[in-house]
Amino acid sequence: MKLALFDLDHTLLPIDSDQSWGHFTTTLGWTDAVAFTQKNDAFYAHYQAGTLDIHDYVRFATEAFRIRSRAEAEAAHARFMREVIQPAIRPEALALLNKHRDAGEQLLIITATNEFVTRPIAHAFGVNELIAVELVPDANGWYSGEIQGVPSLREGKVERLQQWLHQRGLDWDTVETTFYSDSSNDIPLLQRVNHPVATNPDAKLKAFALEKGWPILELFSTS
């Protein structure tokens, strides 16, 4: 079995969906623009530095939609898809997915962003398999701010993918894996797969990829 894995933010998308969703909630009046942006940017700096406390971040990042009703939150996300995500889906990304799809490979998006934000995005790319940060349901069956299971960040992506494989009776030696990512946070999984591809890489990942002799793909400008 051949498995093509893709990070989402700044890899398939030229934007960060989590940050973009946060900024979108401020346009809805759900959060204070200045306070939210300052805190969100501080979390993002920790992410880039590899020091993010993902549990604290997820509580913060999900609060705006968790305190709304399911109907209100899902309607807002549908608008977010139309206004922010769809315009950011580039032909280059679709062509990359289709190259692997046409080769008969199983496609999977693996991201450190939560499932509420990312599942509709994965579907918009035509990818049914998603590994994202899963959220514990609250007493009403809606999302809480707590992470369920292993968060899909750094070494957690390796563990979550291993769980995904084992659930299907597979293991690392029974699949041929390719992984595209922009982030140095994904070095653990890039080192684990058969074919790592540094895609629109950050400075740290680009240096690491050059040292290792990995392919570097500039899929599109992320500026």
MDAnalysis code that builds the backbone (N, CA, C; Angstrom):
import MDAnalysis as mda
import numpy as np

u = mda.Universe.empty(669, n_residues=223, atom_resindex=np.repeat(np.arange(223), 3), trajectory=True)
u.add_TopologyAttr("name", ["N", "CA", "C"] * 223)
u.add_TopologyAttr("resid", np.arange(1, 224))
u.add_TopologyAttr("resname", ["MET", "LYS", "LEU", "ALA", "LEU", "PHE", "ASP", "LEU", "ASP", "HIS", "THR", "LEU", "LEU", "PRO", "ILE", "ASP", "SER", "ASP", "GLN", "SER", "TRP", "GLY", "HIS", "PHE", "THR", "THR", "THR", "LEU", "GLY", "TRP", "THR", "ASP", "ALA", "VAL", "ALA", "PHE", "THR", "GLN", "LYS", "ASN", "ASP", "ALA", "PHE", "TYR", "ALA", "HIS", "TYR", "GLN", "ALA", "GLY", "THR", "LEU", "ASP", "ILE", "HIS", "ASP", "TYR", "VAL", "ARG", "PHE", "ALA", "THR", "GLU", "ALA", "PHE", "ARG", "ILE", "ARG", "SER", "ARG", "ALA", "GLU", "ALA", "GLU", "ALA", "ALA", "HIS", "ALA", "ARG", "PHE", "MET", "ARG", "GLU", "VAL", "ILE", "GLN", "PRO", "ALA", "ILE", "ARG", "PRO", "GLU", "ALA", "LEU", "ALA", "LEU", "LEU", "ASN", "LYS", "HIS", "ARG", "ASP", "ALA", "GLY", "GLU", "GLN", "LEU", "LEU", "ILE", "ILE", "THR", "ALA", "THR", "ASN", "GLU", "PHE", "VAL", "THR", "ARG", "PRO", "ILE", "ALA", "HIS", "ALA", "PHE", "GLY", "VAL", "ASN", "GLU", "LEU", "ILE", "ALA", "VAL", "GLU", "LEU", "VAL", "PRO", "ASP", "ALA", "ASN", "GLY", "TRP", "TYR", "SER", "GLY", "GLU", "ILE", "GLN", "GLY", "VAL", "PRO", "SER", "LEU", "ARG", "GLU", "GLY", "LYS", "VAL", "GLU", "ARG", "LEU", "GLN", "GLN", "TRP", "LEU", "HIS", "GLN", "ARG", "GLY", "LEU", "ASP", "TRP", "ASP", "THR", "VAL", "GLU", "THR", "THR", "PHE", "TYR", "SER", "ASP", "SER", "SER", "ASN", "ASP", "ILE", "PRO", "LEU", "LEU", "GLN", "ARG", "VAL", "ASN", "HIS", "PRO", "VAL", "ALA", "THR", "ASN", "PRO", "ASP", "ALA", "LYS", "LEU", "LYS", "ALA", "PHE", "ALA", "LEU", "GLU", "LYS", "GLY", "TRP", "PRO", "ILE", "LEU", "GLU", "LEU", "PHE", "SER", "THR", "SER"])
u.atoms.positions = np.array([
    [0.840, -1.188, 0.000],
    [0.000, 0.000, 0.000],
    [0.883, 1.247, 0.000],
    [0.543, 2.220, -0.847],
    [1.255, 3.481, -0.881],
    [0.382, 4.555, -0.236],
    [0.979, 5.293, 0.674],
    [0.262, 6.283, 1.470],
    [0.918, 7.641, 1.275],
    [0.139, 8.621, 0.801],
    [0.628, 9.985, 0.602],
    [0.057, 10.866, 1.707],
    [0.945, 11.401, 2.525],
    [0.574, 12.192, 3.693],
    [0.864, 13.661, 3.437],
    [-0.027, 14.511, 3.919],
    [0.123, 15.942, 3.691],
    [-0.180, 16.709, 4.975],
    [0.752, 17.553, 5.387],
    [0.413, 18.579, 6.363],
    [-0.549, 19.549, 5.665],
    [-1.230, 20.385, 6.436],
    [-2.237, 21.258, 5.840],
    [-1.749, 22.695, 5.715],
    [-1.519, 23.350, 6.847],
    [-1.237, 24.781, 6.855],
    [0.156, 25.081, 6.315],
    [0.208, 25.980, 5.336],
    [1.441, 26.368, 4.643],
    [2.058, 25.221, 3.844],
    [1.325, 24.121, 3.722],
    [1.766, 23.009, 2.876],
    [0.783, 22.859, 1.727],
    [-0.430, 22.383, 2.009],
    [-1.469, 22.377, 0.974],
    [-2.137, 23.743, 0.853],
    [-2.241, 24.446, 1.970],
    [-2.785, 25.802, 1.962],
    [-1.645, 26.809, 2.093],
    [-1.729, 27.952, 1.428],
    [-0.707, 28.978, 1.596],
    [-0.937, 29.836, 2.835],
    [-1.922, 29.475, 3.638],
    [-2.262, 30.196, 4.869],
    [-2.311, 29.194, 6.020],
    [-2.429, 29.709, 7.230],
    [-2.634, 28.879, 8.407],
    [-4.127, 28.885, 8.734],
    [-4.781, 27.741, 8.592],
    [-6.235, 27.688, 8.767],
    [-6.644, 28.014, 10.199],
    [-5.839, 27.592, 11.167],
    [-6.162, 27.845, 12.565],
    [-6.109, 29.339, 12.871],
    [-5.018, 29.972, 12.470],
    [-4.896, 31.417, 12.664],
    [-5.979, 32.169, 11.897],
    [-6.240, 31.739, 10.680],
    [-7.238, 32.416, 9.852],
    [-8.635, 32.303, 10.458],
    [-8.952, 31.109, 10.991],
    [-10.236, 30.938, 11.663],
    [-10.327, 31.870, 12.876],
    [-9.252, 31.967, 13.633],
    [-9.245, 32.866, 14.785],
    [-9.509, 34.307, 14.389],
    [-8.824, 34.757, 13.354],
    [-9.048, 36.123, 12.889],
    [-10.468, 36.287, 12.351],
    [-10.995, 35.248, 11.723],
    [-12.365, 35.306, 11.198],
    [-13.367, 35.484, 12.336],
    [-13.132, 34.813, 13.464],
    [-14.071, 34.960, 14.584],
    [-14.091, 36.388, 15.123],
    [-12.980, 37.097, 14.987],
    [-12.993, 38.493, 15.437],
    [-13.861, 39.347, 14.524],
    [-13.914, 39.002, 13.228],
    [-14.771, 39.767, 12.313],
    [-16.240, 39.527, 12.619],
    [-16.532, 38.384, 13.250],
    [-17.911, 38.083, 13.648],
    [-18.285, 38.747, 14.964],
    [-17.300, 39.351, 15.628],
    [-17.538, 39.948, 16.932],
    [-17.529, 38.942, 18.073],
    [-17.016, 37.745, 17.817],
    [-16.982, 36.707, 18.848],
    [-15.838, 36.921, 19.825],
    [-14.803, 37.613, 19.384],
    [-13.634, 37.869, 20.231],
    [-13.181, 39.301, 20.033],
    [-12.454, 39.816, 21.010],
    [-11.873, 41.147, 20.896],
    [-10.670, 41.064, 19.966],
    [-10.672, 41.874, 18.934],
    [-9.659, 41.749, 17.887],
    [-8.243, 41.939, 18.415],
    [-8.032, 42.962, 19.222],
    [-6.676, 43.266, 19.693],
    [-6.191, 42.202, 20.659],
    [-7.001, 41.874, 21.667],
    [-6.588, 40.896, 22.682],
    [-6.400, 39.519, 22.068],
    [-7.330, 39.124, 21.185],
    [-7.226, 37.810, 20.571],
    [-5.984, 37.707, 19.697],
    [-5.747, 38.729, 18.887],
    [-4.608, 38.690, 17.971],
    [-3.293, 38.621, 18.725],
    [-3.174, 39.392, 19.804],
    [-1.935, 39.374, 20.583],
    [-1.669, 37.981, 21.150],
    [-2.692, 37.379, 21.712],
    [-2.509, 36.059, 22.313],
    [-2.293, 34.998, 21.241],
    [-3.055, 35.093, 20.157],
    [-2.917, 34.128, 19.067],
    [-1.520, 34.195, 18.447],
    [-1.018, 35.394, 18.241],
    [0.314, 35.554, 17.656],
    [1.390, 35.012, 18.595],
    [1.189, 35.166, 19.896],
    [2.158, 34.627, 20.860],
    [2.184, 33.107, 20.798],
    [1.005, 32.484, 20.707],
    [0.953, 31.029, 20.562],
    [1.637, 30.592, 19.270],
    [1.410, 31.338, 18.184],
    [1.991, 30.961, 16.895],
    [3.517, 31.052, 16.931],
    [4.032, 32.040, 17.639],
    [5.487, 32.158, 17.784],
    [6.045, 30.936, 18.513],
    [5.319, 30.463, 19.525],
    [5.744, 29.242, 20.222],
    [5.678, 28.034, 19.294],
    [4.654, 27.988, 18.443],
    [4.551, 26.882, 17.484],
    [5.762, 26.867, 16.560],
    [6.105, 28.040, 16.030],
    [7.239, 28.123, 15.116],
    [8.547, 27.747, 15.812],
    [8.631, 28.047, 17.099],
    [9.841, 27.742, 17.857],
    [9.865, 26.305, 18.371],
    [8.751, 25.577, 18.190],
    [8.674, 24.201, 18.669],
    [8.424, 24.091, 20.154],
    [7.881, 25.158, 20.771],
    [7.669, 25.175, 22.233],
    [6.198, 25.327, 22.607],
    [5.302, 25.087, 21.667],
    [3.879, 25.290, 21.926],
    [3.337, 24.289, 22.935],
    [2.595, 24.777, 23.938],
    [1.791, 23.913, 24.800],
    [0.437, 23.767, 24.109],
    [0.259, 22.672, 23.429],
    [-0.917, 22.534, 22.577],
    [-2.214, 22.454, 23.378],
    [-2.158, 21.962, 24.592],
    [-3.372, 21.897, 25.415],
    [-3.868, 23.308, 25.747],
    [-2.950, 24.191, 26.159],
    [-3.340, 25.576, 26.431],
    [-3.835, 26.243, 25.156],
    [-3.144, 25.978, 24.066],
    [-3.531, 26.625, 22.818],
    [-4.917, 26.183, 22.362],
    [-5.199, 24.894, 22.433],
    [-6.488, 24.396, 21.952],
    [-7.637, 24.947, 22.800],
    [-7.433, 25.063, 24.105],
    [-8.487, 25.673, 24.947],
    [-8.774, 27.100, 24.485],
    [-7.703, 27.832, 24.196],
    [-7.848, 29.210, 23.725],
    [-8.487, 29.266, 22.340],
    [-7.968, 28.469, 21.415],
    [-8.374, 28.575, 20.014],
    [-9.802, 28.103, 19.768],
    [-10.314, 27.220, 20.608],
    [-11.651, 26.669, 20.376],
    [-12.747, 27.385, 21.159],
    [-12.363, 28.254, 22.074],
    [-13.362, 28.848, 22.965],
    [-14.442, 29.614, 22.208],
    [-14.046, 30.359, 21.179],
    [-15.004, 31.215, 20.482],
    [-16.153, 30.425, 19.886],
    [-15.881, 29.229, 19.348],
    [-16.987, 28.459, 18.768],
    [-17.627, 27.525, 19.777],
    [-16.893, 27.110, 20.803],
    [-17.455, 26.174, 21.784],
    [-18.601, 26.779, 22.574],
    [-18.541, 28.083, 22.804],
    [-19.578, 28.713, 23.624],
    [-20.805, 29.100, 22.780],
    [-20.731, 28.850, 21.465],
    [-21.888, 29.056, 20.599],
    [-22.644, 27.744, 20.429],
    [-23.830, 27.838, 19.900],
    [-24.570, 26.631, 19.581],
    [-23.919, 25.945, 18.389],
    [-24.196, 24.653, 18.248],
    [-23.661, 23.917, 17.100],
    [-24.096, 24.576, 15.787],
    [-25.370, 24.952, 15.691],
    [-25.888, 25.529, 14.447],
    [-25.173, 26.834, 14.114],
    [-24.976, 27.694, 15.118],
    [-24.320, 28.982, 14.873],
    [-22.860, 28.777, 14.475],
    [-22.183, 27.852, 15.170],
    [-20.771, 27.602, 14.882],
    [-20.591, 27.001, 13.493],
    [-21.436, 26.050, 13.136],
    [-21.300, 25.409, 11.825],
    [-21.655, 26.368, 10.691],
    [-22.630, 27.258, 10.922],
    [-22.961, 28.260, 9.904],
    [-21.796, 29.224, 9.701],
    [-21.152, 29.591, 10.794],
    [-19.988, 30.476, 10.698],
    [-18.851, 29.787, 9.954],
    [-18.664, 28.505, 10.228],
    [-17.580, 27.796, 9.546],
    [-17.866, 27.659, 8.051],
    [-19.105, 27.455, 7.690],
    [-19.451, 27.378, 6.264],
    [-19.134, 28.697, 5.566],
    [-19.393, 29.799, 6.244],
    [-19.047, 31.115, 5.687],
    [-17.524, 31.264, 5.596],
    [-16.806, 30.805, 6.620],
    [-15.338, 30.808, 6.621],
    [-14.789, 30.022, 5.427],
    [-15.405, 28.901, 5.143],
    [-14.976, 28.104, 3.999],
    [-15.144, 28.897, 2.704],
    [-16.290, 29.548, 2.550],
    [-16.568, 30.292, 1.326],
    [-15.649, 31.508, 1.159],
    [-15.454, 32.225, 2.244],
    [-14.778, 33.519, 2.153],
    [-13.266, 33.442, 2.310],
    [-12.783, 32.442, 3.038],
    [-11.351, 32.385, 3.356],
    [-10.663, 31.171, 2.739],
    [-11.241, 29.991, 2.936],
    [-10.549, 28.762, 2.528],
    [-10.645, 28.509, 1.023],
    [-11.830, 28.553, 0.474],
    [-11.967, 28.258, -0.960],
    [-11.070, 29.147, -1.821],
    [-10.987, 30.465, -1.553],
    [-10.081, 31.286, -2.361],
    [-8.603, 30.931, -2.173],
    [-8.269, 30.232, -1.084],
    [-6.875, 29.875, -0.801],
    [-6.493, 28.499, -1.339],
    [-7.457, 27.750, -1.881],
    [-7.146, 26.430, -2.449],
    [-6.569, 26.635, -3.844],
    [-5.277, 26.359, -3.974],
    [-4.546, 26.662, -5.196],
    [-4.527, 25.467, -6.158],
    [-4.491, 25.737, -7.455],
    [-4.389, 24.652, -8.432],
    [-3.163, 23.771, -8.217],
    [-2.056, 24.359, -7.751],
    [-0.841, 23.579, -7.529],
    [-1.058, 22.495, -6.481],
    [-1.795, 22.844, -5.420],
    [-2.068, 21.875, -4.364],
    [-2.985, 20.771, -4.861],
    [-4.007, 21.149, -5.606],
    [-4.919, 20.146, -6.165],
    [-4.187, 19.221, -7.128],
    [-3.276, 19.787, -7.919],
    [-2.515, 18.970, -8.863],
    [-1.614, 17.977, -8.127],
    [-1.014, 18.403, -7.010],
    [-0.168, 17.502, -6.233],
    [-0.986, 16.348, -5.660],
    [-2.147, 16.655, -5.112],
    [-3.025, 15.606, -4.593],
    [-3.444, 14.650, -5.708],
    [-3.807, 15.221, -6.849],
    [-4.272, 14.381, -7.956],
    [-3.165, 13.489, -8.503],
    [-1.923, 13.960, -8.453],
    [-0.807, 13.128, -8.910],
    [-0.732, 11.838, -8.095],
    [-0.882, 11.970, -6.783],
    [-0.833, 10.790, -5.924],
    [-2.121, 9.978, -6.020],
    [-3.236, 10.661, -6.163],
    [-4.521, 9.959, -6.301],
    [-4.533, 9.124, -7.581],
    [-4.071, 9.724, -8.683],
    [-4.056, 9.018, -9.968],
    [-3.096, 7.835, -9.959],
    [-2.101, 7.880, -9.061],
    [-1.155, 6.769, -8.937],
    [-1.704, 5.655, -8.051],
    [-2.939, 5.827, -7.577],
    [-3.573, 4.800, -6.761],
    [-3.170, 4.828, -5.301],
    [-2.606, 5.930, -4.850],
    [-2.163, 6.027, -3.468],
    [-3.299, 6.501, -2.558],
    [-3.248, 6.070, -1.305],
    [-4.194, 6.528, -0.291],
    [-3.745, 7.901, 0.200],
    [-4.649, 8.876, 0.170],
    [-4.330, 10.233, 0.611],
    [-4.780, 10.438, 2.051],
    [-3.964, 11.170, 2.813],
    [-4.295, 11.450, 4.204],
    [-3.709, 12.802, 4.579],
    [-4.528, 13.657, 5.167],
    [-4.053, 14.932, 5.716],
    [-3.811, 14.739, 7.206],
    [-2.656, 15.172, 7.677],
    [-2.301, 15.040, 9.089],
    [-1.865, 16.412, 9.591],
    [-2.599, 16.949, 10.549],
    [-2.427, 18.343, 10.954],
    [-2.531, 18.509, 12.464],
    [-1.882, 19.548, 12.966],
    [-1.954, 19.873, 14.392],
    [-3.116, 20.815, 14.697],
    [-3.897, 21.158, 13.682],
    [-5.081, 21.994, 13.893],
    [-6.270, 21.098, 14.237],
    [-7.212, 21.646, 15.005],
    [-8.309, 20.823, 15.522],
    [-9.296, 20.386, 14.442],
    [-10.025, 19.336, 14.747],
    [-10.907, 18.687, 13.782],
    [-12.071, 19.567, 13.336],
    [-12.575, 20.441, 14.210],
    [-13.684, 21.305, 13.825],
    [-13.279, 22.207, 12.671],
    [-12.097, 22.788, 12.758],
    [-11.628, 23.683, 11.707],
    [-11.268, 22.913, 10.444],
    [-10.634, 21.749, 10.590],
    [-9.975, 21.125, 9.437],
    [-10.781, 20.084, 8.671],
    [-11.762, 19.454, 9.293],
    [-12.457, 18.388, 8.563],
    [-13.146, 18.907, 7.296],
    [-13.868, 20.034, 7.349],
    [-14.452, 20.538, 6.102],
    [-13.393, 20.932, 5.072],
    [-12.213, 21.346, 5.536],
    [-11.139, 21.717, 4.604],
    [-10.620, 20.466, 3.891],
    [-10.420, 19.397, 4.655],
    [-9.989, 18.137, 4.042],
    [-10.985, 17.692, 2.978],
    [-12.277, 17.786, 3.289],
    [-13.302, 17.397, 2.319],
    [-13.249, 18.288, 1.071],
    [-12.948, 19.584, 1.268],
    [-12.862, 20.492, 0.123],
    [-11.707, 20.103, -0.795],
    [-10.676, 19.508, -0.238],
    [-9.557, 19.005, -1.040],
    [-9.844, 17.612, -1.610],
    [-10.988, 17.029, -1.257],
    [-11.318, 15.700, -1.734],
    [-10.595, 14.595, -0.994],
    [-10.158, 14.885, 0.233],
    [-9.428, 13.912, 1.043],
    [-10.322, 13.477, 2.202],
    [-10.625, 12.194, 2.262],
    [-11.531, 11.683, 3.291],
    [-10.830, 11.303, 4.582],
    [-9.551, 10.963, 4.495],
    [-8.818, 10.536, 5.685],
    [-8.106, 11.736, 6.307],
    [-8.423, 11.999, 7.577],
    [-7.867, 13.146, 8.290],
    [-7.410, 12.721, 9.674],
    [-6.189, 13.071, 10.005],
    [-5.714, 12.977, 11.383],
    [-5.509, 14.407, 11.855],
    [-6.300, 14.817, 12.845],
    [-6.242, 16.176, 13.390],
    [-6.314, 16.085, 14.906],
    [-6.194, 17.215, 15.565],
    [-6.390, 17.238, 17.016],
    [-7.871, 16.990, 17.301],
    [-8.147, 15.911, 18.012],
    [-9.526, 15.560, 18.342],
    [-9.901, 16.142, 19.702],
    [-11.166, 16.513, 19.835],
    [-11.640, 17.184, 21.040],
    [-12.591, 16.292, 21.819],
    [-12.452, 16.317, 23.131],
    [-13.347, 15.560, 24.002],
    [-14.742, 16.173, 23.914],
    [-15.783, 15.368, 23.691],
    [-17.142, 15.930, 23.691],
    [-17.577, 16.345, 25.082],
    [-18.381, 17.406, 25.149],
    [-18.911, 17.814, 26.448],
    [-20.196, 17.038, 26.756],
    [-20.873, 17.409, 27.823],
    [-22.066, 16.673, 28.261],
    [-23.192, 16.725, 27.241],
    [-23.167, 17.726, 26.366],
    [-24.208, 17.869, 25.352],
    [-23.803, 17.307, 23.992],
    [-22.631, 16.666, 23.937],
    [-22.172, 16.111, 22.678],
    [-21.515, 17.127, 21.764],
    [-21.315, 18.347, 22.245],
    [-20.600, 19.372, 21.493],
    [-19.142, 19.325, 21.907],
    [-18.308, 20.107, 21.270],
    [-16.887, 20.053, 21.567],
    [-16.559, 20.746, 22.892],
    [-15.643, 20.148, 23.626],
    [-15.044, 20.816, 24.780],
    [-13.687, 21.360, 24.342],
    [-12.978, 21.975, 25.273],
    [-11.667, 22.514, 24.947],
    [-10.529, 21.573, 25.274],
    [-10.860, 20.344, 25.622],
    [-9.826, 19.375, 25.996],
    [-9.524, 18.433, 24.831],
    [-8.279, 18.042, 24.730],
    [-7.837, 17.168, 23.644],
    [-8.129, 15.714, 23.986],
    [-8.667, 15.000, 23.027],
    [-8.937, 13.575, 23.186],
    [-7.787, 12.770, 22.578],
    [-7.185, 11.921, 23.390],
    [-6.092, 11.092, 22.894],
    [-4.820, 11.885, 22.695],
    [-4.007, 11.423, 21.777],
    [-2.698, 12.024, 21.515],
    [-2.858, 13.194, 20.549],
    [-2.374, 14.384, 20.903],
    [-2.439, 15.494, 19.951],
    [-1.482, 15.268, 18.788],
    [-1.921, 15.585, 17.597],
    [-1.135, 15.337, 16.387],
    [-0.164, 16.497, 16.141],
    [0.788, 16.609, 17.048],
    [1.823, 17.639, 16.975],
    [3.168, 16.998, 17.259],
    [4.178, 17.369, 16.467],
    [5.540, 16.860, 16.624],
    [5.534, 15.318, 16.678],
    [6.093, 14.714, 17.733],
    [6.141, 13.251, 17.824],
    [4.743, 12.638, 17.856],
    [3.751, 13.438, 18.260],
    [2.377, 12.955, 18.275],
    [1.864, 12.575, 16.902],
    [2.383, 13.202, 15.846],
    [1.962, 12.817, 14.495],
    [2.425, 11.401, 14.171],
    [3.621, 11.056, 14.615],
    [4.125, 9.696, 14.397],
    [3.233, 8.697, 15.123],
    [2.898, 9.007, 16.371],
    [2.067, 8.094, 17.167],
    [0.665, 7.966, 16.596],
    [0.074, 9.074, 16.187],
    [-1.281, 9.026, 15.634],
    [-1.309, 8.258, 14.314],
    [-0.278, 8.427, 13.491],
    [-0.241, 7.686, 12.237],
    [-0.052, 6.204, 12.500],
    [0.754, 5.877, 13.482],
    [0.930, 4.465, 13.829],
    [-0.390, 3.866, 14.284],
    [-1.163, 4.608, 15.073],
    [-2.482, 4.140, 15.494],
    [-3.380, 3.925, 14.278],
    [-3.341, 4.871, 13.335],
    [-4.161, 4.786, 12.126],
    [-3.801, 3.526, 11.349],
    [-2.521, 3.253, 11.208],
    [-2.073, 2.058, 10.498],
    [-2.546, 0.790, 11.203],
    [-2.347, 0.722, 12.509],
    [-2.699, -0.492, 13.266],
    [-4.200, -0.755, 13.225],
    [-5.004, 0.307, 13.209],
    [-6.455, 0.132, 13.118],
    [-6.866, -0.537, 11.811],
    [-5.997, -0.462, 10.824],
    [-6.283, -1.040, 9.505],
    [-5.455, -2.294, 9.235],
    [-4.860, -2.826, 10.279],
    [-4.061, -4.038, 10.136],
    [-2.771, -3.815, 9.376],
    [-2.266, -2.596, 9.411],
    [-1.052, -2.243, 8.691],
    [0.057, -1.875, 9.671],
    [1.256, -1.769, 9.155],
    [2.391, -1.313, 9.948],
    [3.356, -0.594, 9.019],
    [4.370, 0.023, 9.592],
    [5.305, 0.814, 8.796],
    [5.940, -0.008, 7.670],
    [6.208, -1.277, 7.935],
    [6.897, -2.084, 6.921],
    [5.956, -2.667, 5.872],
    [4.653, -2.379, 6.002],
    [3.695, -2.865, 4.998],
    [3.149, -1.735, 4.123],
    [3.641, -0.515, 4.341],
    [3.220, 0.625, 3.517],
    [4.457, 1.379, 3.041],
    [4.292, 2.046, 1.915],
    [5.321, 2.963, 1.419],
    [4.776, 4.377, 1.585],
    [5.473, 5.181, 2.377],
    [4.921, 6.459, 2.814],
    [5.694, 7.641, 2.244],
    [4.934, 8.636, 1.801],
    [5.478, 9.927, 1.383],
    [4.810, 10.997, 2.241],
    [5.583, 11.964, 2.725],
    [5.016, 13.006, 3.580],
    [5.517, 14.367, 3.140],
    [4.567, 15.276, 2.914],
    [4.854, 16.662, 2.542],
    [4.572, 17.572, 3.745],
    [5.532, 18.396, 4.127],
    [5.307, 19.340, 5.216],
    [6.226, 20.541, 5.091],
    [5.741, 21.662, 5.620],
    [6.519, 22.906, 5.632],
    [7.258, 23.126, 6.938],
    [6.894, 22.389, 7.991],
    [7.254, 22.795, 9.348],
    [8.331, 21.933, 9.984],
    [9.251, 22.585, 10.675],
    [10.261, 21.852, 11.438],
    [9.633, 21.058, 12.576],
    [8.411, 21.418, 12.990],
    [7.701, 20.610, 13.983],
    [7.433, 19.198, 13.475],
    [7.447, 19.032, 12.150],
    [7.136, 17.734, 11.552],
    [8.376, 16.901, 11.229],
    [9.526, 17.324, 11.692],
    [10.744, 16.548, 11.447],
    [10.620, 15.113, 11.967],
    [10.005, 14.864, 13.148],
    [9.885, 13.464, 13.597],
    [9.180, 12.562, 12.581],
    [8.084, 13.034, 11.983],
    [7.380, 12.206, 11.004],
    [8.128, 12.180, 9.674],
    [8.714, 13.282, 9.282],
    [9.499, 13.306, 8.051],
    [10.642, 12.293, 8.111],
    [11.223, 12.139, 9.291],
    [12.304, 11.166, 9.444],
    [11.798, 9.723, 9.446],
    [10.510, 9.544, 9.745],
    [9.958, 8.187, 9.882],
    [9.472, 7.617, 8.557],
    [9.077, 8.478, 7.619],
    [8.488, 7.987, 6.370],
    [9.576, 7.576, 5.385],
    [9.138, 6.912, 4.314],
    [10.083, 6.496, 3.266],
    [10.550, 7.660, 2.402],
    [9.618, 8.600, 2.131],
    [9.923, 9.681, 1.196],
    [9.502, 11.030, 1.798],
    [10.397, 11.681, 2.539],
    [10.080, 13.004, 3.086],
    [10.266, 14.082, 2.021],
    [9.338, 15.036, 1.998],
    [9.448, 16.165, 1.064],
    [9.210, 17.460, 1.846],
    [10.250, 18.246, 1.987],
    [10.105, 19.555, 2.643],
    [9.401, 20.487, 1.670],
    [8.204, 20.916, 2.035],
    [7.329, 21.632, 1.104],
    [7.081, 23.046, 1.615],
    [7.464, 24.049, 0.825],
    [7.410, 25.441, 1.298],
    [8.059, 25.549, 2.680],
    [9.266, 24.993, 2.868],
    [9.770, 24.778, 4.227],
    [10.133, 26.063, 4.955],
    [9.923, 26.044, 6.289],
    [10.443, 27.124, 7.119],
    [11.968, 27.021, 7.135],
    [12.619, 28.047, 7.684],
    [14.081, 28.122, 7.596],
    [14.757, 26.925, 8.255],
    [14.247, 26.516, 9.409],
    [14.861, 25.402, 10.131],
    [14.700, 24.091, 9.360],
    [13.506, 23.860, 8.819],
    [13.288, 22.635, 8.055],
    [14.097, 22.654, 6.766],
    [14.199, 23.807, 6.118],
    [14.969, 23.873, 4.869],
    [16.433, 23.505, 5.116],
    [16.993, 24.025, 6.200],
    [18.388, 23.703, 6.530],
    [18.537, 22.217, 6.833],
    [17.580, 21.665, 7.565],
    [17.619, 20.240, 7.920],
    [17.491, 19.377, 6.662],
    [16.584, 19.772, 5.766],
    [16.370, 19.006, 4.536],
    [17.616, 19.033, 3.650],
    [18.266, 20.179, 3.556],
    [19.486, 20.284, 2.768],
    [20.575, 19.388, 3.344],
    [20.659, 19.362, 4.675],
    [21.654, 18.513, 5.342],
    [21.388, 17.035, 5.071],
    [20.102, 16.664, 5.061],
    [19.729, 15.259, 4.864],
    [19.636, 14.857, 3.399],
    [19.649, 15.836, 2.517],
    [19.482, 15.533, 1.098],
    [18.056, 15.239, 0.701],
    [17.111, 15.764, 1.460],
    [15.699, 15.554, 1.126],
    [15.279, 16.466, -0.012],
    [14.291, 16.050, -0.801],
    [13.729, 16.958, -1.808],
    [13.078, 18.166, -1.142],
    [13.207, 19.307, -1.795],
    [12.559, 20.536, -1.340],
    [11.619, 20.995, -2.446],
    [10.355, 21.154, -2.098],
    [9.321, 21.548, -3.060],
    [8.766, 22.908, -2.660],
    [8.949, 23.896, -3.522],
    [8.308, 25.197, -3.323],
    [7.002, 25.169, -4.121],
    [5.962, 24.724, -3.450],
    [4.693, 24.502, -4.166],
    [4.067, 25.804, -4.605],
    [4.141, 26.806, -3.739],
    [3.667, 28.138, -4.077],
    [4.226, 29.105, -3.054],
    [4.133, 30.353, -3.340],
    [4.599, 31.366, -2.390],
    [3.674, 31.403, -1.203],
    [4.245, 31.447, 0.012],
    [3.418, 31.530, 1.227],
    [3.397, 32.929, 1.787],
    [3.882, 33.889, 1.029],
    [3.884, 35.270, 1.500],
    [2.497, 35.871, 1.393],
])
